[in-house]
Amino acid sequence: MASIILDCDLMRFPHSGLYHYCLNIGLAVNKQLEAVGKEPMKMYVPPAEKDAFGGGSHTIVEKKWHKLWKPFLHGCKVWHAPFQSGRVIPDKRKHPDTKVVLTIHDLNPLHEGKSPEEQRRSISHTQSLIDRSDAIVCISEFTKGDVLKNCKVGNKPLYVIHNGTHRVESDTIPFQQPLVSRPFLFGMGYVNTKKNYHSLLPLLHHNPELELVVAGRLDEPDYITKMQQLASDMGVSDRLRLTGPVSEADKAWYLRNCLAFVHPSLAEGFGAPVVEAMIFGKPLFLSNRTSLPEIGGDVAFYFSSFDGEHMQQVFASGMQRYQSTDLSAALIKRASQFDWDKNAAQYIQVYQSLL
C-alpha cells in the first residue's frame, strides 16, 4: 500500500471547488514526487473518478465494505484529510503509525448567519478532527485566524498553504452558444444564500444595458425562488440567467466574454472562482467579507455593504478605473501567484515532516 494517501471522497461532487482541489493537489504532488523518483501518493476515490489520476496505479477505489474494513490503511504513513468535514479519518487505536494531515478550508458557519446551535455543532465536529490530526493546513490566513480564535490546536503544527488555481482553458469552444444578447456580468459558484447573488440585482436596475449570468449548481430551491421573485419585482427578470452547472468550455466562454466578474459571497475560506477569473484579466467585484480581500488584493473592487446605491457606486468607479489603467495585466500577474506546483511542494514538505 502507499505511504501517502489523499482522501478524494469529495470528488463525488464534480462541479465543486473541492473536486478541483482534490484533483489538482493529487496531480501536482505526484508530478513532483515522480520527477525525483519517489513513491507517488495514492488517491482514495469514488468509483466514478477511478481514472481521474491516470489509471489504477494511482488510485484506491472506494468500496461499500470499506465502512467495515479499510485494508488500504495498512502501511499508510500519512493520510491527508482534505476537508474539515471529511468522512474518513484513521482510527489511531487501529493504525497508531498513520499520521493525519487535516486541511481546513473554512469555518463558514460562523459567518453565514447560522444559528448558535448550528455554529456550535460545526465547530465541535471540526475540533474532533483537529484532535485526531497531527498537522493542520489552512488555505488562507483568514481561515488560520478563525481556527486559532475558535478551536484548540495545542502544539500541533499549523500551516497556511493557499490553493492553486484550476486553469480554465481560454481557447476552448463552448458546447453551445451561451444565451446572452447584451454585455453581461458573470458569477459562478453554488447558487445559495451564502453566495448572496441576489444582492447584484440592483446593478441590473441601474444598468439596463447589462445582463447577469450566474453559472453553478442551483443549490437552494427556496433561495432560487426568492431571487427570481425579486428580479421580477424589480423588472429585471428578463436579464437574469441562472444556467445551472456548465461545461469547462462554456465557463471559459463566459469568463473570456464577460464585462466583469462578480462574487458578493458572505463567506469564503479562499475563493477559487475569483482566481479562475483573474487569469482572464477581467475586472473583479467582490464582497469585502472573510478571505476575499486576501485573495483579491489591490487588483479587485469591494462591496463593503449590499445597499444598491453603494454597489452601483463601487461598480461605476471600478469600471472607470479598470478602463483607464492597465489593471488587466496586474490581475493576470496576481493570478500567477496561486500556483499548484508551488503549493504542492509545500504539501510535500508537510507530508515529509511526518514520515
TIFINU-422107 format. One record per residue (C-alpha): residue number from 1; residue in three letters; z, y, x. Coordinates in nm, 2 decimals, always signed. Each point is the difference from the previous one (the first is absolute). Example, Ala and Ser with C-alpha at 12.3 -4.5 7.8 and 13.67 -1.06 7.14 Angstrom:
(pt 1, "ALA", (+0.78, -0.45, +1.23))
(pt 2, "SER", (-0.07, +0.34, +0.14))
//
This chain:
(pt 1, "MET", (+0.00, +0.00, +0.00))
(pt 2, "ALA", (-0.05, +0.36, +0.10))
(pt 3, "SER", (+0.27, +0.20, +0.19))
(pt 4, "ILE", (-0.07, +0.31, -0.21))
(pt 5, "ILE", (-0.08, +0.00, -0.37))
(pt 6, "LEU", (-0.09, +0.29, -0.22))
(pt 7, "ASP", (+0.08, -0.04, -0.37))
(pt 8, "CYS", (-0.32, +0.10, -0.19))
(pt 9, "ASP", (+0.11, -0.10, -0.34))
(pt 10, "LEU", (-0.06, +0.36, -0.12))
(pt 11, "MET", (-0.38, -0.06, +0.05))
(pt 12, "ARG", (+0.02, -0.14, -0.35))
(pt 13, "PHE", (-0.07, +0.36, -0.11))
(pt 14, "PRO", (-0.35, +0.06, +0.15))
(pt 15, "HIS", (-0.03, +0.37, -0.10))
(pt 16, "SER", (+0.33, +0.12, +0.14))
(pt 17, "GLY", (+0.10, +0.18, +0.31))
(pt 18, "LEU", (+0.23, -0.30, +0.09))
(pt 19, "TYR", (-0.31, -0.23, +0.00))
(pt 20, "HIS", (-0.16, +0.22, +0.27))
(pt 21, "TYR", (+0.32, +0.04, +0.19))
(pt 22, "CYS", (+0.03, -0.38, +0.04))
(pt 23, "LEU", (-0.37, -0.05, +0.07))
(pt 24, "ASN", (-0.02, +0.27, +0.27))
(pt 25, "ILE", (+0.33, -0.07, +0.18))
(pt 26, "GLY", (-0.10, -0.37, +0.01))
(pt 27, "LEU", (-0.35, +0.06, +0.14))
(pt 28, "ALA", (+0.11, +0.27, +0.25))
(pt 29, "VAL", (+0.30, -0.20, +0.14))
(pt 30, "ASN", (-0.21, -0.31, +0.05))
(pt 31, "LYS", (-0.28, +0.20, +0.16))
(pt 32, "GLN", (+0.24, +0.11, +0.27))
(pt 33, "LEU", (+0.19, -0.33, +0.04))
(pt 34, "GLU", (-0.32, -0.20, +0.04))
(pt 35, "ALA", (-0.15, +0.26, +0.24))
(pt 36, "VAL", (+0.28, -0.08, +0.25))
(pt 37, "GLY", (+0.00, -0.38, -0.07))
(pt 38, "LYS", (+0.32, -0.01, -0.20))
(pt 39, "GLU", (+0.08, -0.22, -0.30))
(pt 40, "PRO", (-0.13, +0.18, -0.31))
(pt 41, "MET", (+0.22, +0.09, -0.29))
(pt 42, "LYS", (-0.05, -0.20, -0.32))
(pt 43, "MET", (-0.02, +0.15, -0.35))
(pt 44, "TYR", (+0.17, -0.16, -0.30))
(pt 45, "VAL", (-0.26, +0.07, -0.28))
(pt 46, "PRO", (-0.06, -0.07, -0.36))
(pt 47, "PRO", (-0.28, -0.26, -0.06))
(pt 48, "ALA", (-0.26, +0.27, -0.10))
(pt 49, "GLU", (+0.04, +0.16, +0.35))
(pt 50, "LYS", (-0.03, -0.31, +0.21))
(pt 51, "ASP", (-0.31, +0.13, +0.18))
(pt 52, "ALA", (+0.11, +0.37, +0.03))
(pt 53, "PHE", (+0.10, -0.04, +0.37))
(pt 54, "GLY", (-0.30, -0.21, +0.11))
(pt 55, "GLY", (+0.08, -0.34, -0.12))
(pt 56, "GLY", (+0.27, -0.27, +0.00))
(pt 57, "SER", (+0.11, +0.03, +0.37))
(pt 58, "HIS", (+0.17, +0.33, -0.07))
(pt 59, "THR", (+0.15, -0.07, -0.35))
(pt 60, "ILE", (+0.26, -0.20, -0.17))
(pt 61, "VAL", (-0.09, -0.03, -0.37))
(pt 62, "GLU", (+0.27, +0.03, -0.26))
(pt 63, "LYS", (+0.08, -0.31, -0.20))
(pt 64, "LYS", (+0.22, -0.03, -0.31))
(pt 65, "TRP", (+0.22, -0.25, +0.17))
(pt 66, "HIS", (+0.09, +0.25, +0.27))
(pt 67, "LYS", (+0.27, +0.13, -0.24))
(pt 68, "LEU", (+0.19, -0.32, +0.09))
(pt 69, "TRP", (-0.11, -0.07, +0.36))
(pt 70, "LYS", (-0.16, +0.24, +0.26))
(pt 71, "PRO", (-0.11, -0.22, +0.29))
(pt 72, "PHE", (-0.19, +0.29, +0.15))
(pt 73, "LEU", (+0.34, +0.16, +0.10))
(pt 74, "HIS", (+0.08, -0.28, +0.25))
(pt 75, "GLY", (-0.09, +0.15, +0.33))
(pt 76, "CYS", (-0.04, +0.35, -0.14))
(pt 77, "LYS", (+0.17, +0.25, +0.24))
(pt 78, "VAL", (-0.08, +0.32, -0.18))
(pt 79, "TRP", (-0.06, +0.04, -0.38))
(pt 80, "HIS", (-0.15, +0.34, -0.10))
(pt 81, "ALA", (+0.11, +0.09, -0.35))
(pt 82, "PRO", (-0.24, +0.29, -0.08))
(pt 83, "PHE", (+0.16, +0.16, -0.30))
(pt 84, "GLN", (+0.35, +0.08, -0.12))
(pt 85, "SER", (-0.03, -0.22, -0.31))
(pt 86, "GLY", (-0.17, -0.30, +0.17))
(pt 87, "ARG", (+0.07, -0.35, -0.14))
(pt 88, "VAL", (+0.02, -0.21, +0.31))
(pt 89, "ILE", (+0.28, +0.06, +0.25))
(pt 90, "PRO", (+0.10, -0.29, +0.22))
(pt 91, "ASP", (+0.35, -0.14, -0.07))
(pt 92, "LYS", (+0.20, +0.05, +0.32))
(pt 93, "ARG", (+0.20, -0.31, -0.07))
(pt 94, "LYS", (-0.31, -0.22, +0.01))
(pt 95, "HIS", (-0.19, +0.20, +0.26))
(pt 96, "PRO", (+0.25, +0.16, +0.23))
(pt 97, "ASP", (-0.26, +0.06, +0.27))
(pt 98, "THR", (-0.24, +0.19, -0.22))
(pt 99, "LYS", (+0.02, +0.38, +0.04))
(pt 100, "VAL", (-0.10, +0.22, -0.29))
(pt 101, "VAL", (-0.19, +0.33, +0.03))
(pt 102, "LEU", (+0.02, +0.20, -0.32))
(pt 103, "THR", (-0.24, +0.28, -0.08))
(pt 104, "ILE", (+0.13, +0.25, -0.25))
(pt 105, "HIS", (-0.27, +0.21, -0.16))
(pt 106, "ASP", (+0.21, +0.22, -0.23))
(pt 107, "LEU", (+0.31, +0.04, -0.21))
(pt 108, "ASN", (-0.21, +0.15, -0.27))
(pt 109, "PRO", (+0.23, -0.08, -0.30))
(pt 110, "LEU", (+0.22, +0.28, +0.14))
(pt 111, "HIS", (-0.28, +0.25, -0.05))
(pt 112, "GLU", (-0.17, -0.11, -0.32))
(pt 113, "GLY", (+0.25, +0.10, -0.26))
(pt 114, "LYS", (+0.13, -0.35, -0.04))
(pt 115, "SER", (+0.34, -0.06, -0.17))
(pt 116, "PRO", (+0.31, -0.03, +0.23))
(pt 117, "GLU", (+0.02, -0.37, -0.09))
(pt 118, "GLU", (-0.37, -0.06, +0.10))
(pt 119, "GLN", (+0.06, +0.19, +0.33))
(pt 120, "ARG", (+0.32, -0.20, +0.07))
(pt 121, "ARG", (-0.18, -0.33, -0.06))
(pt 122, "SER", (-0.29, +0.10, +0.23))
(pt 123, "ILE", (+0.22, +0.12, +0.28))
(pt 124, "SER", (+0.22, -0.31, -0.03))
(pt 125, "HIS", (-0.30, -0.23, +0.03))
(pt 126, "THR", (-0.14, +0.19, +0.30))
(pt 127, "GLN", (+0.35, -0.01, +0.16))
(pt 128, "SER", (+0.01, -0.38, -0.04))
(pt 129, "LEU", (-0.33, -0.03, +0.20))
(pt 130, "ILE", (+0.13, +0.24, +0.26))
(pt 131, "ASP", (+0.31, -0.22, +0.04))
(pt 132, "ARG", (-0.23, -0.31, +0.06))
(pt 133, "SER", (-0.22, +0.18, +0.25))
(pt 134, "ASP", (+0.02, +0.04, +0.38))
(pt 135, "ALA", (-0.23, +0.31, +0.04))
(pt 136, "ILE", (-0.12, +0.26, -0.25))
(pt 137, "VAL", (-0.32, +0.20, -0.01))
(pt 138, "CYS", (-0.05, +0.30, -0.22))
(pt 139, "ILE", (-0.35, +0.13, -0.06))
(pt 140, "SER", (+0.09, +0.37, +0.02))
(pt 141, "GLU", (+0.28, +0.22, +0.13))
(pt 142, "PHE", (+0.07, +0.09, -0.36))
(pt 143, "THR", (+0.06, -0.36, -0.09))
(pt 144, "LYS", (+0.22, -0.04, +0.30))
(pt 145, "GLY", (+0.21, +0.29, -0.11))
(pt 146, "ASP", (+0.03, -0.15, -0.35))
(pt 147, "VAL", (+0.11, -0.33, +0.14))
(pt 148, "LEU", (+0.27, +0.15, +0.23))
(pt 149, "LYS", (+0.13, +0.21, -0.29))
(pt 150, "ASN", (+0.01, -0.27, -0.26))
(pt 151, "CYS", (+0.04, -0.34, +0.18))
(pt 152, "LYS", (+0.22, -0.15, +0.27))
(pt 153, "VAL", (-0.21, -0.09, +0.30))
(pt 154, "GLY", (+0.28, -0.06, +0.25))
(pt 155, "ASN", (-0.11, -0.05, +0.35))
(pt 156, "LYS", (-0.33, -0.16, -0.08))
(pt 157, "PRO", (-0.30, +0.16, +0.17))
(pt 158, "LEU", (-0.19, +0.24, -0.23))
(pt 159, "TYR", (-0.36, +0.11, +0.08))
(pt 160, "VAL", (-0.25, +0.23, -0.16))
(pt 161, "ILE", (-0.36, -0.13, +0.02))
(pt 162, "HIS", (-0.25, +0.19, -0.22))
(pt 163, "ASN", (-0.26, -0.19, -0.18))
(pt 164, "GLY", (-0.35, +0.01, +0.13))
(pt 165, "THR", (-0.28, +0.09, -0.24))
(pt 166, "HIS", (-0.22, -0.24, -0.19))
(pt 167, "ARG", (-0.34, +0.13, +0.11))
(pt 168, "VAL", (-0.24, +0.04, -0.29))
(pt 169, "GLU", (-0.36, -0.04, +0.12))
(pt 170, "SER", (-0.16, +0.34, -0.07))
(pt 171, "ASP", (-0.36, -0.12, -0.01))
(pt 172, "THR", (+0.04, -0.28, -0.26))
(pt 173, "ILE", (-0.21, +0.01, -0.32))
(pt 174, "PRO", (+0.19, -0.01, -0.32))
(pt 175, "PHE", (-0.03, -0.30, -0.23))
(pt 176, "GLN", (-0.10, +0.23, -0.28))
(pt 177, "GLN", (-0.05, +0.37, -0.02))
(pt 178, "PRO", (+0.34, +0.15, -0.09))
(pt 179, "LEU", (+0.01, +0.18, -0.33))
(pt 180, "VAL", (+0.05, +0.37, +0.10))
(pt 181, "SER", (-0.22, +0.29, -0.09))
(pt 182, "ARG", (+0.18, +0.29, +0.15))
(pt 183, "PRO", (+0.19, +0.08, +0.32))
(pt 184, "PHE", (+0.32, -0.20, +0.00))
(pt 185, "LEU", (+0.35, -0.04, +0.13))
(pt 186, "PHE", (+0.09, -0.36, +0.10))
(pt 187, "GLY", (+0.33, -0.19, +0.01))
(pt 188, "MET", (+0.07, -0.36, +0.05))
(pt 189, "GLY", (+0.30, -0.23, -0.04))
(pt 190, "TYR", (+0.18, -0.18, -0.28))
(pt 191, "VAL", (-0.01, +0.22, -0.31))
(pt 192, "ASN", (+0.36, +0.03, -0.10))
(pt 193, "THR", (+0.28, +0.24, -0.05))
(pt 194, "LYS", (+0.09, +0.01, +0.37))
(pt 195, "LYS", (-0.35, +0.11, +0.10))
(pt 196, "ASN", (+0.02, +0.30, -0.23))
(pt 197, "TYR", (-0.37, +0.03, -0.06))
(pt 198, "HIS", (+0.04, +0.17, -0.34))
(pt 199, "SER", (+0.13, +0.31, +0.19))
(pt 200, "LEU", (-0.35, +0.06, +0.12))
(pt 201, "LEU", (-0.15, +0.06, -0.35))
(pt 202, "PRO", (+0.07, +0.38, +0.01))
(pt 203, "LEU", (-0.24, +0.02, +0.29))
(pt 204, "LEU", (-0.28, -0.12, -0.24))
(pt 205, "HIS", (+0.11, +0.27, -0.24))
(pt 206, "HIS", (-0.02, +0.27, +0.27))
(pt 207, "ASN", (-0.32, -0.14, +0.15))
(pt 208, "PRO", (-0.24, -0.09, -0.28))
(pt 209, "GLU", (-0.27, -0.10, +0.25))
(pt 210, "LEU", (+0.21, -0.29, +0.14))
(pt 211, "GLU", (+0.07, -0.36, -0.10))
(pt 212, "LEU", (+0.30, -0.21, +0.11))
(pt 213, "VAL", (-0.06, -0.36, +0.10))
(pt 214, "VAL", (+0.29, -0.23, +0.06))
(pt 215, "ALA", (-0.07, -0.35, +0.14))
(pt 216, "GLY", (+0.25, -0.27, +0.00))
(pt 217, "ARG", (+0.19, -0.25, -0.22))
(pt 218, "LEU", (+0.10, +0.13, -0.34))
(pt 219, "ASP", (+0.36, -0.10, +0.06))
(pt 220, "GLU", (+0.20, +0.14, -0.30))
(pt 221, "PRO", (-0.17, -0.01, -0.34))
(pt 222, "ASP", (+0.24, +0.26, -0.15))
(pt 223, "TYR", (-0.06, +0.24, +0.29))
(pt 224, "ILE", (-0.38, -0.04, -0.04))
(pt 225, "THR", (+0.02, +0.08, -0.37))
(pt 226, "LYS", (+0.22, +0.30, +0.07))
(pt 227, "MET", (-0.24, +0.13, +0.27))
(pt 228, "GLN", (-0.31, -0.05, -0.23))
(pt 229, "GLN", (+0.18, +0.17, -0.29))
(pt 230, "LEU", (+0.10, +0.30, +0.22))
(pt 231, "ALA", (-0.36, +0.03, +0.12))
(pt 232, "SER", (-0.12, +0.00, -0.36))
(pt 233, "ASP", (+0.26, +0.26, -0.10))
(pt 234, "MET", (-0.12, +0.22, +0.29))
(pt 235, "GLY", (-0.37, -0.05, -0.09))
(pt 236, "VAL", (-0.09, -0.16, +0.33))
(pt 237, "SER", (-0.02, -0.37, -0.10))
(pt 238, "ASP", (-0.38, +0.00, +0.06))
(pt 239, "ARG", (+0.06, +0.08, +0.37))
(pt 240, "LEU", (+0.27, -0.26, +0.07))
(pt 241, "ARG", (-0.12, -0.33, +0.14))
(pt 242, "LEU", (+0.25, -0.29, +0.05))
(pt 243, "THR", (-0.22, -0.26, +0.16))
(pt 244, "GLY", (+0.25, -0.28, +0.06))
(pt 245, "PRO", (-0.04, -0.19, +0.33))
(pt 246, "VAL", (-0.32, +0.07, +0.19))
(pt 247, "SER", (-0.19, -0.18, +0.28))
(pt 248, "GLU", (+0.03, +0.12, +0.35))
(pt 249, "ALA", (-0.36, +0.13, -0.02))
(pt 250, "ASP", (+0.08, +0.20, -0.31))
(pt 251, "LYS", (+0.32, +0.13, +0.16))
(pt 252, "ALA", (-0.20, +0.12, +0.30))
(pt 253, "TRP", (-0.25, +0.17, -0.23))
(pt 254, "TYR", (+0.28, +0.19, -0.18))
(pt 255, "LEU", (+0.17, +0.10, +0.33))
(pt 256, "ARG", (-0.33, +0.11, +0.15))
(pt 257, "ASN", (-0.11, +0.21, -0.30))
(pt 258, "CYS", (+0.31, +0.14, -0.15))
(pt 259, "LEU", (+0.08, +0.37, +0.02))
(pt 260, "ALA", (+0.36, -0.07, +0.10))
(pt 261, "PHE", (+0.25, -0.29, +0.01))
(pt 262, "VAL", (+0.32, +0.04, -0.22))
(pt 263, "HIS", (+0.32, -0.20, +0.02))
(pt 264, "PRO", (+0.29, +0.16, -0.19))
(pt 265, "SER", (+0.23, -0.30, +0.04))
(pt 266, "LEU", (+0.37, +0.03, -0.06))
(pt 267, "ALA", (+0.10, -0.27, +0.26))
(pt 268, "GLU", (-0.17, -0.16, +0.29))
(pt 269, "GLY", (+0.12, -0.19, +0.31))
(pt 270, "PHE", (-0.32, +0.09, +0.19))
(pt 271, "GLY", (-0.30, +0.09, -0.21))
(pt 272, "ALA", (-0.29, -0.22, +0.11))
(pt 273, "PRO", (-0.26, +0.15, -0.23))
(pt 274, "VAL", (+0.06, +0.34, +0.16))
(pt 275, "VAL", (-0.10, -0.13, +0.34))
(pt 276, "GLU", (-0.30, -0.18, -0.14))
(pt 277, "ALA", (-0.12, +0.33, -0.15))
(pt 278, "MET", (+0.07, +0.18, +0.33))
(pt 279, "ILE", (-0.26, -0.20, +0.17))
(pt 280, "PHE", (-0.26, +0.17, -0.22))
(pt 281, "GLY", (+0.12, +0.35, +0.09))
(pt 282, "LYS", (+0.04, +0.11, -0.36))
(pt 283, "PRO", (+0.27, +0.25, -0.10))
(pt 284, "LEU", (+0.33, -0.17, -0.10))
(pt 285, "PHE", (+0.23, +0.13, -0.27))
(pt 286, "LEU", (+0.33, -0.19, -0.01))
(pt 287, "SER", (+0.34, +0.03, -0.14))
(pt 288, "ASN", (+0.27, +0.11, +0.25))
(pt 289, "ARG", (+0.22, -0.30, -0.09))
(pt 290, "THR", (+0.14, -0.27, +0.22))
(pt 291, "SER", (-0.22, -0.11, +0.29))
(pt 292, "LEU", (-0.32, +0.19, -0.09))
(pt 293, "PRO", (+0.06, +0.31, +0.21))
(pt 294, "GLU", (+0.07, -0.23, +0.30))
(pt 295, "ILE", (-0.34, -0.17, -0.05))
(pt 296, "GLY", (-0.21, +0.30, -0.10))
(pt 297, "GLY", (+0.15, +0.24, +0.25))
(pt 298, "ASP", (-0.15, +0.34, +0.03))
(pt 299, "VAL", (-0.35, -0.10, -0.11))
(pt 300, "ALA", (+0.09, -0.06, -0.37))
(pt 301, "PHE", (+0.10, +0.23, -0.28))
(pt 302, "TYR", (+0.31, -0.07, -0.20))
(pt 303, "PHE", (+0.12, +0.04, -0.36))
(pt 304, "SER", (+0.36, +0.11, +0.01))
(pt 305, "SER", (+0.03, -0.02, -0.38))
(pt 306, "PHE", (-0.22, -0.14, -0.27))
(pt 307, "ASP", (-0.03, +0.32, -0.20))
(pt 308, "GLY", (-0.37, +0.04, -0.09))
(pt 309, "GLU", (-0.03, +0.36, +0.12))
(pt 310, "HIS", (+0.16, -0.09, +0.33))
(pt 311, "MET", (-0.23, -0.30, +0.05))
(pt 312, "GLN", (-0.30, +0.21, -0.07))
(pt 313, "GLN", (+0.11, +0.26, +0.25))
(pt 314, "VAL", (+0.05, -0.27, +0.27))
(pt 315, "PHE", (-0.34, -0.15, -0.08))
(pt 316, "ALA", (-0.19, +0.33, +0.00))
(pt 317, "SER", (+0.16, +0.13, +0.32))
(pt 318, "GLY", (-0.03, -0.34, +0.17))
(pt 319, "MET", (-0.37, -0.03, -0.08))
(pt 320, "GLN", (-0.06, +0.35, +0.13))
(pt 321, "ARG", (+0.18, -0.08, +0.33))
(pt 322, "TYR", (-0.19, -0.33, +0.03))
(pt 323, "GLN", (-0.33, +0.16, -0.04))
(pt 324, "SER", (+0.07, +0.29, +0.24))
(pt 325, "THR", (+0.14, -0.22, +0.29))
(pt 326, "ASP", (-0.10, -0.32, +0.17))
(pt 327, "LEU", (+0.27, -0.20, -0.18))
(pt 328, "SER", (-0.23, -0.30, -0.05))
(pt 329, "ALA", (+0.00, -0.07, +0.38))
(pt 330, "ALA", (+0.38, +0.04, +0.01))
(pt 331, "LEU", (+0.04, -0.25, -0.29))
(pt 332, "ILE", (-0.21, -0.26, +0.17))
(pt 333, "LYS", (+0.19, +0.05, +0.33))
(pt 334, "ARG", (+0.33, -0.05, -0.17))
(pt 335, "ALA", (-0.12, -0.32, -0.17))
(pt 336, "SER", (-0.07, -0.14, +0.34))
(pt 337, "GLN", (+0.38, +0.01, +0.07))
(pt 338, "PHE", (+0.06, -0.27, -0.25))
(pt 339, "ASP", (-0.15, -0.29, +0.19))
(pt 340, "TRP", (+0.07, -0.37, -0.07))
(pt 341, "ASP", (-0.07, -0.10, +0.36))
(pt 342, "LYS", (+0.27, +0.24, +0.13))
(pt 343, "ASN", (+0.24, -0.11, -0.27))
(pt 344, "ALA", (-0.06, -0.37, +0.05))
(pt 345, "ALA", (+0.10, +0.04, +0.37))
(pt 346, "GLN", (+0.33, +0.15, -0.12))
(pt 347, "TYR", (+0.05, -0.29, -0.24))
(pt 348, "ILE", (-0.06, -0.25, +0.28))
(pt 349, "GLN", (+0.26, +0.18, +0.21))
(pt 350, "VAL", (+0.25, -0.05, -0.29))
(pt 351, "TYR", (-0.09, -0.37, -0.03))
(pt 352, "GLN", (+0.03, -0.06, +0.37))
(pt 353, "SER", (+0.34, +0.17, +0.01))
(pt 354, "LEU", (+0.13, -0.28, -0.22))
(pt 355, "LEU", (-0.16, -0.30, +0.17))
//
